[in-house]
């Protein structure tokens, strides 16, 4: 077993590369055991490649199977060998679609999953891997997607159940839980740089239009992994049905350099903040103090 172990809980294939690609690559390179749990196969995602439009949920409904291959390719770029879907081959939940869509009401969607049933599937992983650190979303799911919100609920509940001796025979306490965070100041600088090149950022005019942008004071940890920026960009490119090479992610990299995505931000939701710190008092190692 690895001395240090990191568990990430995400909603769909590509969320992990967008939010944590550089962090994952950095810790893999440092010899940390990295496990990714993806809660759905992203069946309701848009298909940005015209040649694969037939995979969409309103056509052949085969996008989920395709995104499994994209995820595997992305994890190969990051060096992550332990990536699984919640429930494994015995139980799976379907992508719920965006909030307010009819798909939300389907009984087999992740949004409709029984919280403890889904959490207990994650408990199995926690007890096997014994992570000291876990990463997931905040209680808004970052930007309000039902699967992101549910992933947050499941991750937090699973950490609680895994540590409860009345639930499991050999409990495990996850020492630190982090939520992904995008500080407003960073997003504002990125948007300004893109506008200067004539590009936009998902059609947003300001950070106030971005539901995933959070006040800077919520950032308690910063992982500087600029040496792994190229790996993150390669992982993003692997999710080709979801992220286009001429889209905002790659346009921003061209505007600010390939390493722009190599710094990732977190809020410590559970556990003790511990040094070393940067000049703003933010942790620079998620495993500090464990």
PyMOL commands that set and color helices and strands:
alter all, ss='L'
color gray80, all
select helices_A, chain A and resi 15-29+50-55+63-78+102-105+110-112+115-129+146-162+184-196+207-209+216-218+226-238+248-256+260-262
alter helices_A, ss='H'
color red, helices_A
select strands_A, chain A and resi 5-10+33-38+82-85+133-136+176-183+213-214+221-224+263-270
alter strands_A, ss='S'
color yellow, strands_A
deselect
rebuild
show_as cartoon
